[in-house]
Amino acid sequence: MPKITYYARITDTHPPENPAGLMRRIHTEPVPTDEALRRDLQWHPTEFLRRYWLGHTDGDFVEISEEQAMR
């Protein structure tokens, strides 16, 4: 099973403990799979992480543990 890294989308009013959104990167080969948790509580594909690293900073995020993401 590939490694999964979780991220919390943060803002001035949404710290990591109460994030504005959740994302995860599944370290698949040859390219990683990025997903965001949506209101239906399902993971859906997202371009946010890739776009962020390309310089499109629509917000910020921090890496969090799987346990934090599950809360």
Backbone as XML, in Angstrom:
<?xml version="1.0"?>
<chain id="A" units="angstrom">
  <residue number="1" name="MET">
    <atom name="N" x="0.846" y="-1.183" z="0.000"/>
    <atom name="CA" x="0.000" y="0.000" z="0.000"/>
    <atom name="C" x="0.893" y="1.248" z="0.000"/>
  </residue>
  <residue number="2" name="PRO">
    <atom name="N" x="0.590" y="2.237" z="-0.867"/>
    <atom name="CA" x="1.418" y="3.439" z="-0.924"/>
    <atom name="C" x="1.247" y="4.311" z="0.325"/>
  </residue>
  <residue number="3" name="LYS">
    <atom name="N" x="2.277" y="5.084" z="0.606"/>
    <atom name="CA" x="2.253" y="6.033" z="1.716"/>
    <atom name="C" x="1.223" y="7.121" z="1.421"/>
  </residue>
  <residue number="4" name="ILE">
    <atom name="N" x="0.544" y="7.612" z="2.471"/>
    <atom name="CA" x="-0.423" y="8.699" z="2.344"/>
    <atom name="C" x="0.006" y="9.831" z="3.282"/>
  </residue>
  <residue number="5" name="THR">
    <atom name="N" x="0.056" y="11.043" z="2.756"/>
    <atom name="CA" x="0.362" y="12.228" z="3.544"/>
    <atom name="C" x="-0.886" y="13.100" z="3.585"/>
  </residue>
  <residue number="6" name="TYR">
    <atom name="N" x="-1.252" y="13.564" z="4.777"/>
    <atom name="CA" x="-2.447" y="14.384" z="4.968"/>
    <atom name="C" x="-2.065" y="15.835" z="5.199"/>
  </residue>
  <residue number="7" name="TYR">
    <atom name="N" x="-2.933" y="16.746" z="4.736"/>
    <atom name="CA" x="-2.702" y="18.179" z="4.867"/>
    <atom name="C" x="-3.982" y="18.871" z="5.314"/>
  </residue>
  <residue number="8" name="ALA">
    <atom name="N" x="-3.819" y="19.897" z="6.157"/>
    <atom name="CA" x="-4.929" y="20.744" z="6.583"/>
    <atom name="C" x="-4.792" y="22.079" z="5.854"/>
  </residue>
  <residue number="9" name="ARG">
    <atom name="N" x="-5.865" y="22.517" z="5.243"/>
    <atom name="CA" x="-5.869" y="23.843" z="4.616"/>
    <atom name="C" x="-6.166" y="24.857" z="5.707"/>
  </residue>
  <residue number="10" name="ILE">
    <atom name="N" x="-5.278" y="25.833" z="5.850"/>
    <atom name="CA" x="-5.410" y="26.781" z="6.953"/>
    <atom name="C" x="-5.596" y="28.207" z="6.438"/>
  </residue>
  <residue number="11" name="THR">
    <atom name="N" x="-6.236" y="29.010" z="7.268"/>
    <atom name="CA" x="-6.430" y="30.435" z="7.003"/>
    <atom name="C" x="-6.243" y="31.167" z="8.327"/>
  </residue>
  <residue number="12" name="ASP">
    <atom name="N" x="-6.434" y="32.470" z="8.308"/>
    <atom name="CA" x="-6.340" y="33.244" z="9.550"/>
    <atom name="C" x="-7.369" y="32.787" z="10.578"/>
  </residue>
  <residue number="13" name="THR">
    <atom name="N" x="-8.520" y="32.329" z="10.121"/>
    <atom name="CA" x="-9.588" y="31.906" z="11.040"/>
    <atom name="C" x="-9.714" y="30.391" z="11.166"/>
  </residue>
  <residue number="14" name="HIS">
    <atom name="N" x="-8.915" y="29.645" z="10.432"/>
    <atom name="CA" x="-8.971" y="28.177" z="10.464"/>
    <atom name="C" x="-7.581" y="27.597" z="10.711"/>
  </residue>
  <residue number="15" name="PRO">
    <atom name="N" x="-7.234" y="27.378" z="11.987"/>
    <atom name="CA" x="-5.935" y="26.764" z="12.315"/>
    <atom name="C" x="-5.960" y="25.268" z="11.985"/>
  </residue>
  <residue number="16" name="PRO">
    <atom name="N" x="-4.833" y="24.575" z="12.077"/>
    <atom name="CA" x="-4.791" y="23.141" z="11.773"/>
    <atom name="C" x="-5.784" y="22.306" z="12.598"/>
  </residue>
  <residue number="17" name="GLU">
    <atom name="N" x="-6.111" y="22.762" z="13.796"/>
    <atom name="CA" x="-7.059" y="22.014" z="14.642"/>
    <atom name="C" x="-8.492" y="22.129" z="14.133"/>
  </residue>
  <residue number="18" name="ASN">
    <atom name="N" x="-8.780" y="23.159" z="13.332"/>
    <atom name="CA" x="-10.110" y="23.388" z="12.766"/>
    <atom name="C" x="-9.924" y="23.890" z="11.334"/>
  </residue>
  <residue number="19" name="PRO">
    <atom name="N" x="-9.417" y="23.021" z="10.444"/>
    <atom name="CA" x="-9.012" y="23.472" z="9.108"/>
    <atom name="C" x="-10.181" y="23.858" z="8.209"/>
  </residue>
  <residue number="20" name="ALA">
    <atom name="N" x="-9.866" y="24.669" z="7.217"/>
    <atom name="CA" x="-10.852" y="25.044" z="6.204"/>
    <atom name="C" x="-11.104" y="23.892" z="5.238"/>
  </residue>
  <residue number="21" name="GLY">
    <atom name="N" x="-10.209" y="22.908" z="5.213"/>
    <atom name="CA" x="-10.358" y="21.751" z="4.341"/>
    <atom name="C" x="-9.274" y="20.730" z="4.617"/>
  </residue>
  <residue number="22" name="LEU">
    <atom name="N" x="-9.477" y="19.524" z="4.117"/>
    <atom name="CA" x="-8.502" y="18.445" z="4.253"/>
    <atom name="C" x="-8.126" y="17.927" z="2.872"/>
  </residue>
  <residue number="23" name="MET">
    <atom name="N" x="-6.854" y="17.624" z="2.728"/>
    <atom name="CA" x="-6.356" y="17.035" z="1.494"/>
    <atom name="C" x="-5.430" y="15.884" z="1.847"/>
  </residue>
  <residue number="24" name="ARG">
    <atom name="N" x="-5.219" y="15.025" z="0.883"/>
    <atom name="CA" x="-4.248" y="13.952" z="1.074"/>
    <atom name="C" x="-3.523" y="13.698" z="-0.233"/>
  </residue>
  <residue number="25" name="ARG">
    <atom name="N" x="-2.289" y="13.269" z="-0.089"/>
    <atom name="CA" x="-1.479" y="12.869" z="-1.242"/>
    <atom name="C" x="-1.169" y="11.396" z="-1.072"/>
  </residue>
  <residue number="26" name="ILE">
    <atom name="N" x="-1.595" y="10.603" z="-2.040"/>
    <atom name="CA" x="-1.283" y="9.180" z="-2.083"/>
    <atom name="C" x="-0.074" y="9.047" z="-2.984"/>
  </residue>
  <residue number="27" name="HIS">
    <atom name="N" x="1.000" y="8.525" z="-2.432"/>
    <atom name="CA" x="2.272" y="8.473" z="-3.153"/>
    <atom name="C" x="2.296" y="7.281" z="-4.109"/>
  </residue>
  <residue number="28" name="THR">
    <atom name="N" x="1.523" y="7.425" z="-5.186"/>
    <atom name="CA" x="1.444" y="6.414" z="-6.235"/>
    <atom name="C" x="2.518" y="6.683" z="-7.274"/>
  </residue>
  <residue number="29" name="GLU">
    <atom name="N" x="2.828" y="5.684" z="-8.063"/>
    <atom name="CA" x="3.810" y="5.811" z="-9.141"/>
    <atom name="C" x="3.092" y="5.749" z="-10.477"/>
  </residue>
  <residue number="30" name="PRO">
    <atom name="N" x="3.478" y="6.483" z="-11.468"/>
    <atom name="CA" x="4.652" y="7.349" z="-11.535"/>
    <atom name="C" x="4.400" y="8.743" z="-10.963"/>
  </residue>
  <residue number="31" name="VAL">
    <atom name="N" x="3.140" y="9.139" z="-10.747"/>
    <atom name="CA" x="2.847" y="10.454" z="-10.162"/>
    <atom name="C" x="1.910" y="10.273" z="-8.963"/>
  </residue>
  <residue number="32" name="PRO">
    <atom name="N" x="2.008" y="11.158" z="-7.976"/>
    <atom name="CA" x="1.125" y="11.036" z="-6.820"/>
    <atom name="C" x="-0.318" y="11.385" z="-7.169"/>
  </residue>
  <residue number="33" name="THR">
    <atom name="N" x="-1.234" y="10.880" z="-6.366"/>
    <atom name="CA" x="-2.653" y="11.171" z="-6.502"/>
    <atom name="C" x="-3.051" y="12.099" z="-5.366"/>
  </residue>
  <residue number="34" name="ASP">
    <atom name="N" x="-3.596" y="13.273" z="-5.695"/>
    <atom name="CA" x="-4.033" y="14.235" z="-4.695"/>
    <atom name="C" x="-5.549" y="14.246" z="-4.625"/>
  </residue>
  <residue number="35" name="GLU">
    <atom name="N" x="-6.067" y="14.268" z="-3.395"/>
    <atom name="CA" x="-7.507" y="14.259" z="-3.184"/>
    <atom name="C" x="-7.876" y="15.234" z="-2.073"/>
  </residue>
  <residue number="36" name="ALA">
    <atom name="N" x="-9.104" y="15.754" z="-2.146"/>
    <atom name="CA" x="-9.642" y="16.638" z="-1.117"/>
    <atom name="C" x="-10.913" y="16.009" z="-0.564"/>
  </residue>
  <residue number="37" name="LEU">
    <atom name="N" x="-11.123" y="16.166" z="0.722"/>
    <atom name="CA" x="-12.342" y="15.677" z="1.361"/>
    <atom name="C" x="-13.424" y="16.723" z="1.140"/>
  </residue>
  <residue number="38" name="ARG">
    <atom name="N" x="-14.538" y="16.294" z="0.555"/>
    <atom name="CA" x="-15.622" y="17.225" z="0.235"/>
    <atom name="C" x="-16.763" y="17.076" z="1.226"/>
  </residue>
  <residue number="39" name="ARG">
    <atom name="N" x="-17.778" y="17.893" z="1.066"/>
    <atom name="CA" x="-18.920" y="17.916" z="1.993"/>
    <atom name="C" x="-19.668" y="16.594" z="2.069"/>
  </residue>
  <residue number="40" name="ASP">
    <atom name="N" x="-19.565" y="15.771" z="1.031"/>
    <atom name="CA" x="-20.223" y="14.461" z="1.063"/>
    <atom name="C" x="-19.387" y="13.435" z="1.830"/>
  </residue>
  <residue number="41" name="LEU">
    <atom name="N" x="-18.283" y="13.907" z="2.450"/>
    <atom name="CA" x="-17.357" y="13.084" z="3.233"/>
    <atom name="C" x="-16.693" y="11.990" z="2.403"/>
  </residue>
  <residue number="42" name="GLN">
    <atom name="N" x="-16.519" y="12.267" z="1.125"/>
    <atom name="CA" x="-15.814" y="11.378" z="0.207"/>
    <atom name="C" x="-14.580" y="12.116" z="-0.310"/>
  </residue>
  <residue number="43" name="TRP">
    <atom name="N" x="-13.543" y="11.356" z="-0.646"/>
    <atom name="CA" x="-12.338" y="11.927" z="-1.229"/>
    <atom name="C" x="-12.536" y="12.077" z="-2.726"/>
  </residue>
  <residue number="44" name="HIS">
    <atom name="N" x="-12.197" y="13.268" z="-3.247"/>
    <atom name="CA" x="-12.340" y="13.575" z="-4.668"/>
    <atom name="C" x="-11.015" y="14.125" z="-5.193"/>
  </residue>
  <residue number="45" name="PRO">
    <atom name="N" x="-10.693" y="13.885" z="-6.452"/>
    <atom name="CA" x="-9.449" y="14.403" z="-7.028"/>
    <atom name="C" x="-9.365" y="15.927" z="-6.889"/>
  </residue>
  <residue number="46" name="THR">
    <atom name="N" x="-8.166" y="16.430" z="-6.660"/>
    <atom name="CA" x="-7.941" y="17.873" z="-6.572"/>
    <atom name="C" x="-6.605" y="18.223" z="-7.217"/>
  </residue>
  <residue number="47" name="GLU">
    <atom name="N" x="-6.521" y="19.431" z="-7.703"/>
    <atom name="CA" x="-5.286" y="19.964" z="-8.275"/>
    <atom name="C" x="-4.623" y="20.937" z="-7.305"/>
  </residue>
  <residue number="48" name="PHE">
    <atom name="N" x="-5.196" y="21.149" z="-6.104"/>
    <atom name="CA" x="-4.728" y="22.179" z="-5.186"/>
    <atom name="C" x="-3.248" y="22.044" z="-4.857"/>
  </residue>
  <residue number="49" name="LEU">
    <atom name="N" x="-2.808" y="20.868" z="-4.450"/>
    <atom name="CA" x="-1.413" y="20.693" z="-4.038"/>
    <atom name="C" x="-0.454" y="20.919" z="-5.198"/>
  </residue>
  <residue number="50" name="ARG">
    <atom name="N" x="-0.777" y="20.354" z="-6.347"/>
    <atom name="CA" x="0.081" y="20.535" z="-7.520"/>
    <atom name="C" x="0.144" y="22.006" z="-7.918"/>
  </residue>
  <residue number="51" name="ARG">
    <atom name="N" x="-1.004" y="22.664" z="-7.945"/>
    <atom name="CA" x="-1.048" y="24.080" z="-8.300"/>
    <atom name="C" x="-0.308" y="24.937" z="-7.274"/>
  </residue>
  <residue number="52" name="TYR">
    <atom name="N" x="-0.395" y="24.570" z="-6.004"/>
    <atom name="CA" x="0.302" y="25.311" z="-4.953"/>
    <atom name="C" x="1.806" y="25.283" z="-5.211"/>
  </residue>
  <residue number="53" name="TRP">
    <atom name="N" x="2.326" y="24.079" z="-5.485"/>
    <atom name="CA" x="3.762" y="23.946" z="-5.717"/>
    <atom name="C" x="4.206" y="24.619" z="-7.021"/>
  </residue>
  <residue number="54" name="LEU">
    <atom name="N" x="3.266" y="24.874" z="-7.913"/>
    <atom name="CA" x="3.583" y="25.601" z="-9.143"/>
    <atom name="C" x="3.493" y="27.112" z="-8.952"/>
  </residue>
  <residue number="55" name="GLY">
    <atom name="N" x="3.097" y="27.552" z="-7.743"/>
    <atom name="CA" x="3.061" y="28.976" z="-7.447"/>
    <atom name="C" x="1.687" y="29.590" z="-7.342"/>
  </residue>
  <residue number="56" name="HIS">
    <atom name="N" x="0.637" y="28.820" z="-7.510"/>
    <atom name="CA" x="-0.735" y="29.324" z="-7.388"/>
    <atom name="C" x="-1.169" y="29.178" z="-5.931"/>
  </residue>
  <residue number="57" name="THR">
    <atom name="N" x="-0.882" y="30.175" z="-5.129"/>
    <atom name="CA" x="-1.134" y="30.074" z="-3.692"/>
    <atom name="C" x="-2.508" y="30.639" z="-3.342"/>
  </residue>
  <residue number="58" name="ASP">
    <atom name="N" x="-3.539" y="29.832" z="-3.529"/>
    <atom name="CA" x="-4.910" y="30.219" z="-3.204"/>
    <atom name="C" x="-5.189" y="30.069" z="-1.715"/>
  </residue>
  <residue number="59" name="GLY">
    <atom name="N" x="-4.246" y="29.636" z="-0.969"/>
    <atom name="CA" x="-4.391" y="29.389" z="0.456"/>
    <atom name="C" x="-3.124" y="28.708" z="0.918"/>
  </residue>
  <residue number="60" name="ASP">
    <atom name="N" x="-3.097" y="28.326" z="2.164"/>
    <atom name="CA" x="-1.920" y="27.667" z="2.688"/>
    <atom name="C" x="-2.346" y="26.346" z="3.320"/>
  </residue>
  <residue number="61" name="PHE">
    <atom name="N" x="-1.384" y="25.498" z="3.596"/>
    <atom name="CA" x="-1.682" y="24.214" z="4.216"/>
    <atom name="C" x="-0.484" y="23.762" z="5.035"/>
  </residue>
  <residue number="62" name="VAL">
    <atom name="N" x="-0.757" y="22.847" z="5.949"/>
    <atom name="CA" x="0.306" y="22.239" z="6.759"/>
    <atom name="C" x="0.084" y="20.734" z="6.769"/>
  </residue>
  <residue number="63" name="GLU">
    <atom name="N" x="1.176" y="20.000" z="6.883"/>
    <atom name="CA" x="1.072" y="18.546" z="6.983"/>
    <atom name="C" x="0.555" y="18.186" z="8.373"/>
  </residue>
  <residue number="64" name="ILE">
    <atom name="N" x="-0.354" y="17.228" z="8.424"/>
    <atom name="CA" x="-0.898" y="16.750" z="9.687"/>
    <atom name="C" x="-0.815" y="15.226" z="9.712"/>
  </residue>
  <residue number="65" name="SER">
    <atom name="N" x="-1.002" y="14.654" z="10.881"/>
    <atom name="CA" x="-0.961" y="13.199" z="11.010"/>
    <atom name="C" x="-2.275" y="12.588" z="10.519"/>
  </residue>
  <residue number="66" name="GLU">
    <atom name="N" x="-2.248" y="11.299" z="10.269"/>
    <atom name="CA" x="-3.466" y="10.590" z="9.888"/>
    <atom name="C" x="-4.498" y="10.700" z="11.003"/>
  </residue>
  <residue number="67" name="GLU">
    <atom name="N" x="-4.056" y="10.596" z="12.237"/>
    <atom name="CA" x="-4.975" y="10.704" z="13.384"/>
    <atom name="C" x="-5.676" y="12.068" z="13.390"/>
  </residue>
  <residue number="68" name="GLN">
    <atom name="N" x="-4.943" y="13.144" z="13.162"/>
    <atom name="CA" x="-5.544" y="14.473" z="13.113"/>
    <atom name="C" x="-6.553" y="14.564" z="11.970"/>
  </residue>
  <residue number="69" name="ALA">
    <atom name="N" x="-6.212" y="13.992" z="10.836"/>
    <atom name="CA" x="-7.108" y="14.043" z="9.678"/>
    <atom name="C" x="-8.398" y="13.275" z="9.948"/>
  </residue>
  <residue number="70" name="MET">
    <atom name="N" x="-8.316" y="12.189" z="10.672"/>
    <atom name="CA" x="-9.503" y="11.378" z="10.937"/>
    <atom name="C" x="-10.476" y="12.060" z="11.917"/>
  </residue>
  <residue number="71" name="ARG">
    <atom name="N" x="-9.952" y="12.984" z="12.718"/>
    <atom name="CA" x="-10.831" y="13.718" z="13.648"/>
    <atom name="C" x="-11.676" y="14.680" z="12.874"/>
  </residue>
</chain>
